[in-house]
């Protein structure tokens, strides 16, 4: 039986950039978007967003969901939301 491909969608999400992984020196190495849909999306191109930790953003990009319900987003464009 062939494997089903994971679902891939382009979505726009609003949420706060949160740290989710650190190195031995407590430096943030990975971030996720804690979105308004009560889900957490690991940011696959997260290195570009480490400086935005604790900032609210509107992010558009390709969302992937794997079999374990892990959600990931590759952000193509974003806007910082100043007044939420």
PyMOL Python script that loads the backbone (N, CA, C, O; Angstrom):
from pymol import cmd

cmd.read_pdbstr("""\
ATOM      1  N   UNK A   1       0.844  -1.180   0.000  1.00  0.00           N
ATOM      2  CA  UNK A   1       0.000   0.000   0.000  1.00  0.00           C
ATOM      3  C   UNK A   1       0.888   1.242   0.000  1.00  0.00           C
ATOM      4  O   UNK A   1       1.758   1.364   0.863  1.00  0.00           O
ATOM      5  N   UNK A   2       0.697   2.159  -0.935  1.00  0.00           N
ATOM      6  CA  UNK A   2       1.542   3.364  -0.970  1.00  0.00           C
ATOM      7  C   UNK A   2       1.257   4.277   0.216  1.00  0.00           C
ATOM      8  O   UNK A   2       0.137   4.346   0.724  1.00  0.00           O
ATOM      9  N   UNK A   3       2.302   4.969   0.636  1.00  0.00           N
ATOM     10  CA  UNK A   3       2.167   5.920   1.738  1.00  0.00           C
ATOM     11  C   UNK A   3       1.433   7.157   1.255  1.00  0.00           C
ATOM     12  O   UNK A   3       1.608   7.605   0.122  1.00  0.00           O
ATOM     13  N   UNK A   4       0.610   7.696   2.137  1.00  0.00           N
ATOM     14  CA  UNK A   4      -0.052   8.953   1.822  1.00  0.00           C
ATOM     15  C   UNK A   4       0.922  10.090   2.069  1.00  0.00           C
ATOM     16  O   UNK A   4       1.679  10.075   3.039  1.00  0.00           O
ATOM     17  N   UNK A   5       0.897  11.053   1.202  1.00  0.00           N
ATOM     18  CA  UNK A   5       1.745  12.226   1.390  1.00  0.00           C
ATOM     19  C   UNK A   5       1.157  13.095   2.489  1.00  0.00           C
ATOM     20  O   UNK A   5      -0.058  13.147   2.678  1.00  0.00           O
ATOM     21  N   UNK A   6       2.037  13.775   3.209  1.00  0.00           N
ATOM     22  CA  UNK A   6       1.548  14.709   4.221  1.00  0.00           C
ATOM     23  C   UNK A   6       0.854  15.872   3.522  1.00  0.00           C
ATOM     24  O   UNK A   6       1.160  16.200   2.376  1.00  0.00           O
ATOM     25  N   UNK A   7      -0.074  16.480   4.227  1.00  0.00           N
ATOM     26  CA  UNK A   7      -0.848  17.586   3.666  1.00  0.00           C
ATOM     27  C   UNK A   7      -0.002  18.851   3.628  1.00  0.00           C
ATOM     28  O   UNK A   7       0.596  19.225   4.637  1.00  0.00           O
ATOM     29  N   UNK A   8       0.055  19.507   2.488  1.00  0.00           N
ATOM     30  CA  UNK A   8       0.799  20.758   2.324  1.00  0.00           C
ATOM     31  C   UNK A   8      -0.162  21.848   1.877  1.00  0.00           C
ATOM     32  O   UNK A   8      -0.871  21.690   0.883  1.00  0.00           O
ATOM     33  N   UNK A   9      -0.185  22.946   2.605  1.00  0.00           N
ATOM     34  CA  UNK A   9      -1.070  24.057   2.282  1.00  0.00           C
ATOM     35  C   UNK A   9      -0.342  25.371   2.468  1.00  0.00           C
ATOM     36  O   UNK A   9       0.568  25.483   3.289  1.00  0.00           O
ATOM     37  N   UNK A  10      -0.752  26.365   1.697  1.00  0.00           N
ATOM     38  CA  UNK A  10      -0.270  27.733   1.890  1.00  0.00           C
ATOM     39  C   UNK A  10      -1.281  28.427   2.786  1.00  0.00           C
ATOM     40  O   UNK A  10      -2.470  28.471   2.470  1.00  0.00           O
ATOM     41  N   UNK A  11      -0.813  28.966   3.898  1.00  0.00           N
ATOM     42  CA  UNK A  11      -1.715  29.588   4.862  1.00  0.00           C
ATOM     43  C   UNK A  11      -1.128  30.896   5.367  1.00  0.00           C
ATOM     44  O   UNK A  11       0.072  31.144   5.251  1.00  0.00           O
ATOM     45  N   UNK A  12      -1.995  31.724   5.927  1.00  0.00           N
ATOM     46  CA  UNK A  12      -1.586  32.930   6.639  1.00  0.00           C
ATOM     47  C   UNK A  12      -1.987  32.749   8.088  1.00  0.00           C
ATOM     48  O   UNK A  12      -3.149  32.479   8.391  1.00  0.00           O
ATOM     49  N   UNK A  13      -1.015  32.899   8.988  1.00  0.00           N
ATOM     50  CA  UNK A  13      -1.229  32.695  10.417  1.00  0.00           C
ATOM     51  C   UNK A  13      -0.824  33.945  11.179  1.00  0.00           C
ATOM     52  O   UNK A  13       0.050  34.694  10.742  1.00  0.00           O
ATOM     53  N   UNK A  14      -1.456  34.164  12.309  1.00  0.00           N
ATOM     54  CA  UNK A  14      -1.084  35.238  13.216  1.00  0.00           C
ATOM     55  C   UNK A  14      -0.710  34.587  14.534  1.00  0.00           C
ATOM     56  O   UNK A  14      -1.419  33.710  15.026  1.00  0.00           O
ATOM     57  N   UNK A  15       0.415  35.022  15.108  1.00  0.00           N
ATOM     58  CA  UNK A  15       0.827  34.459  16.384  1.00  0.00           C
ATOM     59  C   UNK A  15       2.094  35.101  16.900  1.00  0.00           C
ATOM     60  O   UNK A  15       2.595  36.080  16.348  1.00  0.00           O
ATOM     61  N   UNK A  16       2.600  34.517  17.982  1.00  0.00           N
ATOM     62  CA  UNK A  16       3.802  35.020  18.641  1.00  0.00           C
ATOM     63  C   UNK A  16       4.951  34.056  18.381  1.00  0.00           C
ATOM     64  O   UNK A  16       4.794  32.842  18.512  1.00  0.00           O
ATOM     65  N   UNK A  17       6.101  34.599  18.014  1.00  0.00           N
ATOM     66  CA  UNK A  17       7.300  33.793  17.803  1.00  0.00           C
ATOM     67  C   UNK A  17       7.845  33.389  19.174  1.00  0.00           C
ATOM     68  O   UNK A  17       8.128  34.239  20.018  1.00  0.00           O
ATOM     69  N   UNK A  18       7.986  32.079  19.378  1.00  0.00           N
ATOM     70  CA  UNK A  18       8.416  31.544  20.675  1.00  0.00           C
ATOM     71  C   UNK A  18       9.653  30.665  20.505  1.00  0.00           C
ATOM     72  O   UNK A  18       9.765  29.949  19.510  1.00  0.00           O
ATOM     73  N   UNK A  19      10.588  30.708  21.465  1.00  0.00           N
ATOM     74  CA  UNK A  19      11.731  29.798  21.400  1.00  0.00           C
ATOM     75  C   UNK A  19      11.281  28.376  21.737  1.00  0.00           C
ATOM     76  O   UNK A  19      10.449  28.177  22.621  1.00  0.00           O
ATOM     77  N   UNK A  20      11.834  27.393  21.029  1.00  0.00           N
ATOM     78  CA  UNK A  20      11.477  25.998  21.302  1.00  0.00           C
ATOM     79  C   UNK A  20      12.695  25.089  21.449  1.00  0.00           C
ATOM     80  O   UNK A  20      12.557  23.920  21.808  1.00  0.00           O
ATOM     81  N   UNK A  21      13.888  25.621  21.174  1.00  0.00           N
ATOM     82  CA  UNK A  21      15.098  24.809  21.293  1.00  0.00           C
ATOM     83  C   UNK A  21      16.283  25.716  21.588  1.00  0.00           C
ATOM     84  O   UNK A  21      16.388  26.819  21.052  1.00  0.00           O
ATOM     85  N   UNK A  22      17.184  25.225  22.460  1.00  0.00           N
ATOM     86  CA  UNK A  22      18.343  25.999  22.879  1.00  0.00           C
ATOM     87  C   UNK A  22      19.590  25.139  22.767  1.00  0.00           C
ATOM     88  O   UNK A  22      19.509  23.911  22.785  1.00  0.00           O
ATOM     89  N   UNK A  23      20.761  25.794  22.651  1.00  0.00           N
ATOM     90  CA  UNK A  23      22.027  25.062  22.667  1.00  0.00           C
ATOM     91  C   UNK A  23      22.568  25.005  24.091  1.00  0.00           C
ATOM     92  O   UNK A  23      21.897  25.425  25.033  1.00  0.00           O
ATOM     93  N   UNK A  24      23.790  24.481  24.245  1.00  0.00           N
ATOM     94  CA  UNK A  24      24.408  24.313  25.564  1.00  0.00           C
ATOM     95  C   UNK A  24      24.642  25.640  26.276  1.00  0.00           C
ATOM     96  O   UNK A  24      24.746  25.676  27.502  1.00  0.00           O
ATOM     97  N   UNK A  25      24.724  26.725  25.521  1.00  0.00           N
ATOM     98  CA  UNK A  25      24.959  28.052  26.096  1.00  0.00           C
ATOM     99  C   UNK A  25      23.660  28.848  26.240  1.00  0.00           C
ATOM    100  O   UNK A  25      23.687  30.070  26.387  1.00  0.00           O
ATOM    101  N   UNK A  26      22.532  28.151  26.195  1.00  0.00           N
ATOM    102  CA  UNK A  26      21.202  28.754  26.325  1.00  0.00           C
ATOM    103  C   UNK A  26      20.878  29.777  25.244  1.00  0.00           C
ATOM    104  O   UNK A  26      20.095  30.699  25.473  1.00  0.00           O
ATOM    105  N   UNK A  27      21.473  29.621  24.079  1.00  0.00           N
ATOM    106  CA  UNK A  27      21.130  30.458  22.930  1.00  0.00           C
ATOM    107  C   UNK A  27      20.001  29.773  22.155  1.00  0.00           C
ATOM    108  O   UNK A  27      20.033  28.560  21.948  1.00  0.00           O
ATOM    109  N   UNK A  28      19.021  30.540  21.736  1.00  0.00           N
ATOM    110  CA  UNK A  28      17.899  29.983  20.987  1.00  0.00           C
ATOM    111  C   UNK A  28      18.389  29.463  19.639  1.00  0.00           C
ATOM    112  O   UNK A  28      19.083  30.169  18.908  1.00  0.00           O
ATOM    113  N   UNK A  29      18.021  28.218  19.316  1.00  0.00           N
ATOM    114  CA  UNK A  29      18.423  27.619  18.047  1.00  0.00           C
ATOM    115  C   UNK A  29      17.235  27.281  17.151  1.00  0.00           C
ATOM    116  O   UNK A  29      17.414  27.012  15.963  1.00  0.00           O
ATOM    117  N   UNK A  30      16.022  27.292  17.707  1.00  0.00           N
ATOM    118  CA  UNK A  30      14.825  27.010  16.911  1.00  0.00           C
ATOM    119  C   UNK A  30      13.647  27.774  17.507  1.00  0.00           C
ATOM    120  O   UNK A  30      13.559  27.979  18.717  1.00  0.00           O
ATOM    121  N   UNK A  31      12.747  28.187  16.621  1.00  0.00           N
ATOM    122  CA  UNK A  31      11.572  28.940  17.059  1.00  0.00           C
ATOM    123  C   UNK A  31      10.314  28.356  16.423  1.00  0.00           C
ATOM    124  O   UNK A  31      10.365  27.655  15.412  1.00  0.00           O
ATOM    125  N   UNK A  32       9.194  28.670  17.051  1.00  0.00           N
ATOM    126  CA  UNK A  32       7.894  28.252  16.537  1.00  0.00           C
ATOM    127  C   UNK A  32       6.946  29.437  16.606  1.00  0.00           C
ATOM    128  O   UNK A  32       7.190  30.412  17.317  1.00  0.00           O
ATOM    129  N   UNK A  33       5.879  29.331  15.863  1.00  0.00           N
ATOM    130  CA  UNK A  33       4.827  30.337  15.901  1.00  0.00           C
ATOM    131  C   UNK A  33       3.678  29.770  16.726  1.00  0.00           C
ATOM    132  O   UNK A  33       3.055  28.778  16.349  1.00  0.00           O
ATOM    133  N   UNK A  34       3.410  30.412  17.852  1.00  0.00           N
ATOM    134  CA  UNK A  34       2.260  30.049  18.677  1.00  0.00           C
ATOM    135  C   UNK A  34       1.083  30.846  18.130  1.00  0.00           C
ATOM    136  O   UNK A  34       0.922  32.029  18.428  1.00  0.00           O
ATOM    137  N   UNK A  35       0.266  30.177  17.328  1.00  0.00           N
ATOM    138  CA  UNK A  35      -0.736  30.870  16.519  1.00  0.00           C
ATOM    139  C   UNK A  35      -2.070  31.043  17.238  1.00  0.00           C
ATOM    140  O   UNK A  35      -2.350  30.394  18.246  1.00  0.00           O
ATOM    141  N   UNK A  36      -2.870  31.930  16.690  1.00  0.00           N
ATOM    142  CA  UNK A  36      -4.178  32.227  17.272  1.00  0.00           C
ATOM    143  C   UNK A  36      -5.165  31.074  17.116  1.00  0.00           C
ATOM    144  O   UNK A  36      -6.250  31.120  17.696  1.00  0.00           O
ATOM    145  N   UNK A  37      -4.817  30.039  16.346  1.00  0.00           N
ATOM    146  CA  UNK A  37      -5.687  28.864  16.236  1.00  0.00           C
ATOM    147  C   UNK A  37      -5.361  27.836  17.319  1.00  0.00           C
ATOM    148  O   UNK A  37      -5.779  26.681  17.237  1.00  0.00           O
ATOM    149  N   UNK A  38      -4.603  28.273  18.344  1.00  0.00           N
ATOM    150  CA  UNK A  38      -4.202  27.422  19.474  1.00  0.00           C
ATOM    151  C   UNK A  38      -3.285  26.276  19.069  1.00  0.00           C
ATOM    152  O   UNK A  38      -3.232  25.257  19.758  1.00  0.00           O
ATOM    153  N   UNK A  39      -2.569  26.424  17.976  1.00  0.00           N
ATOM    154  CA  UNK A  39      -1.609  25.420  17.528  1.00  0.00           C
ATOM    155  C   UNK A  39      -0.213  26.030  17.503  1.00  0.00           C
ATOM    156  O   UNK A  39      -0.049  27.248  17.434  1.00  0.00           O
ATOM    157  N   UNK A  40       0.787  25.157  17.560  1.00  0.00           N
ATOM    158  CA  UNK A  40       2.180  25.580  17.481  1.00  0.00           C
ATOM    159  C   UNK A  40       2.750  25.091  16.160  1.00  0.00           C
ATOM    160  O   UNK A  40       2.613  23.917  15.814  1.00  0.00           O
ATOM    161  N   UNK A  41       3.384  25.984  15.428  1.00  0.00           N
ATOM    162  CA  UNK A  41       3.974  25.679  14.129  1.00  0.00           C
ATOM    163  C   UNK A  41       5.475  25.916  14.211  1.00  0.00           C
ATOM    164  O   UNK A  41       5.913  27.056  14.366  1.00  0.00           O
ATOM    165  N   UNK A  42       6.276  24.841  14.109  1.00  0.00           N
ATOM    166  CA  UNK A  42       7.729  25.021  14.064  1.00  0.00           C
ATOM    167  C   UNK A  42       8.063  25.767  12.783  1.00  0.00           C
ATOM    168  O   UNK A  42       7.561  25.430  11.711  1.00  0.00           O
ATOM    169  N   UNK A  43       8.916  26.786  12.897  1.00  0.00           N
ATOM    170  CA  UNK A  43       9.301  27.584  11.730  1.00  0.00           C
ATOM    171  C   UNK A  43      10.536  26.936  11.112  1.00  0.00           C
ATOM    172  O   UNK A  43      11.620  26.956  11.695  1.00  0.00           O
ATOM    173  N   UNK A  44      10.354  26.357   9.912  1.00  0.00           N
ATOM    174  CA  UNK A  44      11.448  25.620   9.271  1.00  0.00           C
ATOM    175  C   UNK A  44      12.612  26.529   8.898  1.00  0.00           C
ATOM    176  O   UNK A  44      13.766  26.106   8.978  1.00  0.00           O
ATOM    177  N   UNK A  45      12.346  27.737   8.502  1.00  0.00           N
ATOM    178  CA  UNK A  45      13.408  28.703   8.220  1.00  0.00           C
ATOM    179  C   UNK A  45      13.561  29.637   9.423  1.00  0.00           C
ATOM    180  O   UNK A  45      13.662  30.854   9.272  1.00  0.00           O
ATOM    181  N   UNK A  46      13.575  29.049  10.606  1.00  0.00           N
ATOM    182  CA  UNK A  46      13.524  29.778  11.865  1.00  0.00           C
ATOM    183  C   UNK A  46      14.724  30.639  12.196  1.00  0.00           C
ATOM    184  O   UNK A  46      14.595  31.581  12.978  1.00  0.00           O
ATOM    185  N   UNK A  47      15.889  30.352  11.630  1.00  0.00           N
ATOM    186  CA  UNK A  47      17.075  31.156  11.941  1.00  0.00           C
ATOM    187  C   UNK A  47      16.832  32.633  11.638  1.00  0.00           C
ATOM    188  O   UNK A  47      17.364  33.507  12.322  1.00  0.00           O
ATOM    189  N   UNK A  48      16.042  32.903  10.629  1.00  0.00           N
ATOM    190  CA  UNK A  48      15.740  34.291  10.257  1.00  0.00           C
ATOM    191  C   UNK A  48      14.773  34.958  11.228  1.00  0.00           C
ATOM    192  O   UNK A  48      14.572  36.171  11.165  1.00  0.00           O
ATOM    193  N   UNK A  49      14.171  34.175  12.130  1.00  0.00           N
ATOM    194  CA  UNK A  49      13.143  34.712  13.020  1.00  0.00           C
ATOM    195  C   UNK A  49      13.545  34.697  14.492  1.00  0.00           C
ATOM    196  O   UNK A  49      12.745  35.063  15.354  1.00  0.00           O
ATOM    197  N   UNK A  50      14.766  34.281  14.786  1.00  0.00           N
ATOM    198  CA  UNK A  50      15.227  34.235  16.178  1.00  0.00           C
ATOM    199  C   UNK A  50      15.196  35.620  16.813  1.00  0.00           C
ATOM    200  O   UNK A  50      14.873  35.747  17.995  1.00  0.00           O
ATOM    201  N   UNK A  51      15.521  36.647  16.056  1.00  0.00           N
ATOM    202  CA  UNK A  51      15.493  38.013  16.604  1.00  0.00           C
ATOM    203  C   UNK A  51      14.072  38.524  16.846  1.00  0.00           C
ATOM    204  O   UNK A  51      13.895  39.596  17.423  1.00  0.00           O
ATOM    205  N   UNK A  52      13.069  37.777  16.418  1.00  0.00           N
ATOM    206  CA  UNK A  52      11.677  38.195  16.597  1.00  0.00           C
ATOM    207  C   UNK A  52      10.982  37.454  17.744  1.00  0.00           C
ATOM    208  O   UNK A  52       9.758  37.510  17.860  1.00  0.00           O
ATOM    209  N   UNK A  53      11.749  36.762  18.590  1.00  0.00           N
ATOM    210  CA  UNK A  53      11.161  36.045  19.722  1.00  0.00           C
ATOM    211  C   UNK A  53      10.340  37.018  20.562  1.00  0.00           C
ATOM    212  O   UNK A  53      10.781  38.130  20.855  1.00  0.00           O
ATOM    213  N   UNK A  54       9.157  36.590  20.940  1.00  0.00           N
ATOM    214  CA  UNK A  54       8.180  37.354  21.727  1.00  0.00           C
ATOM    215  C   UNK A  54       7.492  38.461  20.928  1.00  0.00           C
ATOM    216  O   UNK A  54       6.790  39.289  21.509  1.00  0.00           O
ATOM    217  N   UNK A  55       7.679  38.491  19.623  1.00  0.00           N
ATOM    218  CA  UNK A  55       6.982  39.462  18.769  1.00  0.00           C
ATOM    219  C   UNK A  55       5.782  38.782  18.119  1.00  0.00           C
ATOM    220  O   UNK A  55       5.816  37.591  17.809  1.00  0.00           O
ATOM    221  N   UNK A  56       4.733  39.554  17.922  1.00  0.00           N
ATOM    222  CA  UNK A  56       3.547  39.066  17.227  1.00  0.00           C
ATOM    223  C   UNK A  56       3.725  39.347  15.739  1.00  0.00           C
ATOM    224  O   UNK A  56       4.073  40.461  15.346  1.00  0.00           O
ATOM    225  N   UNK A  57       3.484  38.329  14.913  1.00  0.00           N
ATOM    226  CA  UNK A  57       3.621  38.499  13.470  1.00  0.00           C
ATOM    227  C   UNK A  57       2.426  37.886  12.747  1.00  0.00           C
ATOM    228  O   UNK A  57       1.731  37.013  13.267  1.00  0.00           O
ATOM    229  N   UNK A  58       2.216  38.375  11.535  1.00  0.00           N
ATOM    230  CA  UNK A  58       1.317  37.728  10.586  1.00  0.00           C
ATOM    231  C   UNK A  58       2.234  37.089   9.558  1.00  0.00           C
ATOM    232  O   UNK A  58       2.993  37.787   8.886  1.00  0.00           O
ATOM    233  N   UNK A  59       2.171  35.770   9.429  1.00  0.00           N
ATOM    234  CA  UNK A  59       3.104  35.045   8.574  1.00  0.00           C
ATOM    235  C   UNK A  59       2.353  34.254   7.512  1.00  0.00           C
ATOM    236  O   UNK A  59       1.342  33.611   7.795  1.00  0.00           O
ATOM    237  N   UNK A  60       2.865  34.314   6.287  1.00  0.00           N
ATOM    238  CA  UNK A  60       2.297  33.531   5.189  1.00  0.00           C
ATOM    239  C   UNK A  60       3.357  32.575   4.692  1.00  0.00           C
ATOM    240  O   UNK A  60       4.525  32.936   4.549  1.00  0.00           O
ATOM    241  N   UNK A  61       2.937  31.354   4.430  1.00  0.00           N
ATOM    242  CA  UNK A  61       3.881  30.383   3.916  1.00  0.00           C
ATOM    243  C   UNK A  61       3.267  29.009   3.771  1.00  0.00           C
ATOM    244  O   UNK A  61       2.062  28.817   3.934  1.00  0.00           O
ATOM    245  N   UNK A  62       4.125  28.068   3.461  1.00  0.00           N
ATOM    246  CA  UNK A  62       3.700  26.694   3.239  1.00  0.00           C
ATOM    247  C   UNK A  62       3.668  25.958   4.570  1.00  0.00           C
ATOM    248  O   UNK A  62       4.667  25.907   5.287  1.00  0.00           O
ATOM    249  N   UNK A  63       2.516  25.392   4.893  1.00  0.00           N
ATOM    250  CA  UNK A  63       2.343  24.649   6.139  1.00  0.00           C
ATOM    251  C   UNK A  63       2.347  23.162   5.827  1.00  0.00           C
ATOM    252  O   UNK A  63       1.706  22.711   4.879  1.00  0.00           O
ATOM    253  N   UNK A  64       3.084  22.404   6.643  1.00  0.00           N
ATOM    254  CA  UNK A  64       3.119  20.947   6.518  1.00  0.00           C
ATOM    255  C   UNK A  64       2.659  20.342   7.829  1.00  0.00           C
ATOM    256  O   UNK A  64       2.970  20.851   8.906  1.00  0.00           O
ATOM    257  N   UNK A  65       1.924  19.264   7.731  1.00  0.00           N
ATOM    258  CA  UNK A  65       1.501  18.504   8.906  1.00  0.00           C
ATOM    259  C   UNK A  65       1.930  17.061   8.678  1.00  0.00           C
ATOM    260  O   UNK A  65       1.586  16.464   7.658  1.00  0.00           O
ATOM    261  N   UNK A  66       2.687  16.493   9.632  1.00  0.00           N
ATOM    262  CA  UNK A  66       3.098  15.106   9.468  1.00  0.00           C
ATOM    263  C   UNK A  66       2.127  14.178  10.190  1.00  0.00           C
ATOM    264  O   UNK A  66       1.143  14.626  10.777  1.00  0.00           O
ATOM    265  N   UNK A  67       2.416  12.881  10.141  1.00  0.00           N
ATOM    266  CA  UNK A  67       1.529  11.881  10.743  1.00  0.00           C
ATOM    267  C   UNK A  67       1.395  12.036  12.246  1.00  0.00           C
ATOM    268  O   UNK A  67       0.384  11.629  12.819  1.00  0.00           O
ATOM    269  N   UNK A  68       2.378  12.608  12.885  1.00  0.00           N
ATOM    270  CA  UNK A  68       2.337  12.800  14.334  1.00  0.00           C
ATOM    271  C   UNK A  68       1.671  14.119  14.700  1.00  0.00           C
ATOM    272  O   UNK A  68       1.728  14.546  15.853  1.00  0.00           O
ATOM    273  N   UNK A  69       1.049  14.755  13.738  1.00  0.00           N
ATOM    274  CA  UNK A  69       0.341  16.027  13.920  1.00  0.00           C
ATOM    275  C   UNK A  69       1.277  17.188  14.222  1.00  0.00           C
ATOM    276  O   UNK A  69       0.833  18.234  14.696  1.00  0.00           O
ATOM    277  N   UNK A  70       2.569  17.016  13.953  1.00  0.00           N
ATOM    278  CA  UNK A  70       3.502  18.131  14.081  1.00  0.00           C
ATOM    279  C   UNK A  70       3.242  19.092  12.930  1.00  0.00           C
ATOM    280  O   UNK A  70       3.108  18.686  11.776  1.00  0.00           O
ATOM    281  N   UNK A  71       3.173  20.356  13.264  1.00  0.00           N
ATOM    282  CA  UNK A  71       2.923  21.374  12.246  1.00  0.00           C
ATOM    283  C   UNK A  71       4.191  22.195  12.031  1.00  0.00           C
ATOM    284  O   UNK A  71       4.855  22.596  12.987  1.00  0.00           O
ATOM    285  N   UNK A  72       4.514  22.437  10.767  1.00  0.00           N
ATOM    286  CA  UNK A  72       5.691  23.223  10.415  1.00  0.00           C
ATOM    287  C   UNK A  72       5.296  24.235   9.347  1.00  0.00           C
ATOM    288  O   UNK A  72       4.442  23.967   8.502  1.00  0.00           O
ATOM    289  N   UNK A  73       5.932  25.398   9.400  1.00  0.00           N
ATOM    290  CA  UNK A  73       5.681  26.421   8.383  1.00  0.00           C
ATOM    291  C   UNK A  73       7.013  26.935   7.851  1.00  0.00           C
ATOM    292  O   UNK A  73       7.948  27.189   8.610  1.00  0.00           O
ATOM    293  N   UNK A  74       7.078  27.082   6.546  1.00  0.00           N
ATOM    294  CA  UNK A  74       8.184  27.786   5.904  1.00  0.00           C
ATOM    295  C   UNK A  74       7.627  29.150   5.524  1.00  0.00           C
ATOM    296  O   UNK A  74       6.823  29.273   4.600  1.00  0.00           O
ATOM    297  N   UNK A  75       8.065  30.164   6.246  1.00  0.00           N
ATOM    298  CA  UNK A  75       7.497  31.502   6.072  1.00  0.00           C
ATOM    299  C   UNK A  75       8.087  32.170   4.831  1.00  0.00           C
ATOM    300  O   UNK A  75       9.304  32.282   4.682  1.00  0.00           O
ATOM    301  N   UNK A  76       7.199  32.605   3.956  1.00  0.00           N
ATOM    302  CA  UNK A  76       7.606  33.308   2.729  1.00  0.00           C
ATOM    303  C   UNK A  76       7.574  34.819   2.912  1.00  0.00           C
ATOM    304  O   UNK A  76       8.431  35.534   2.392  1.00  0.00           O
ATOM    305  N   UNK A  77       6.568  35.308   3.664  1.00  0.00           N
ATOM    306  CA  UNK A  77       6.515  36.743   3.967  1.00  0.00           C
ATOM    307  C   UNK A  77       5.819  36.918   5.306  1.00  0.00           C
ATOM    308  O   UNK A  77       5.017  36.088   5.735  1.00  0.00           O
ATOM    309  N   UNK A  78       6.158  38.040   5.956  1.00  0.00           N
ATOM    310  CA  UNK A  78       5.581  38.291   7.275  1.00  0.00           C
ATOM    311  C   UNK A  78       5.512  39.786   7.535  1.00  0.00           C
ATOM    312  O   UNK A  78       6.196  40.582   6.893  1.00  0.00           O
ATOM    313  N   UNK A  79       4.669  40.144   8.492  1.00  0.00           N
ATOM    314  CA  UNK A  79       4.554  41.518   8.982  1.00  0.00           C
ATOM    315  C   UNK A  79       4.540  41.466  10.495  1.00  0.00           C
ATOM    316  O   UNK A  79       3.870  40.620  11.087  1.00  0.00           O
ATOM    317  N   UNK A  80       5.279  42.369  11.122  1.00  0.00           N
ATOM    318  CA  UNK A  80       5.240  42.482  12.579  1.00  0.00           C
ATOM    319  C   UNK A  80       3.976  43.249  12.942  1.00  0.00           C
ATOM    320  O   UNK A  80       3.683  44.295  12.364  1.00  0.00           O
ATOM    321  N   UNK A  81       3.238  42.719  13.898  1.00  0.00           N
ATOM    322  CA  UNK A  81       2.016  43.374  14.360  1.00  0.00           C
ATOM    323  C   UNK A  81       2.355  44.116  15.639  1.00  0.00           C
ATOM    324  O   UNK A  81       2.665  43.504  16.662  1.00  0.00           O
ATOM    325  N   UNK A  82       2.294  45.424  15.574  1.00  0.00           N
ATOM    326  CA  UNK A  82       2.685  46.259  16.712  1.00  0.00           C
ATOM    327  C   UNK A  82       1.607  46.318  17.784  1.00  0.00           C
ATOM    328  O   UNK A  82       1.911  46.212  18.972  1.00  0.00           O
ATOM    329  N   UNK A  83       0.370  46.484  17.386  1.00  0.00           N
ATOM    330  CA  UNK A  83      -0.731  46.642  18.340  1.00  0.00           C
ATOM    331  C   UNK A  83      -1.699  45.489  18.180  1.00  0.00           C
ATOM    332  O   UNK A  83      -2.479  45.445  17.228  1.00  0.00           O
ATOM    333  N   UNK A  84      -1.644  44.563  19.108  1.00  0.00           N
ATOM    334  CA  UNK A  84      -2.546  43.419  19.025  1.00  0.00           C
ATOM    335  C   UNK A  84      -3.629  43.522  20.060  1.00  0.00           C
ATOM    336  O   UNK A  84      -4.488  42.644  20.145  1.00  0.00           O
TER     337      UNK A  84
END
""", "prot")
cmd.dss("prot")
cmd.show_as("cartoon", "prot")
cmd.util.cbc("prot")
cmd.orient("prot")
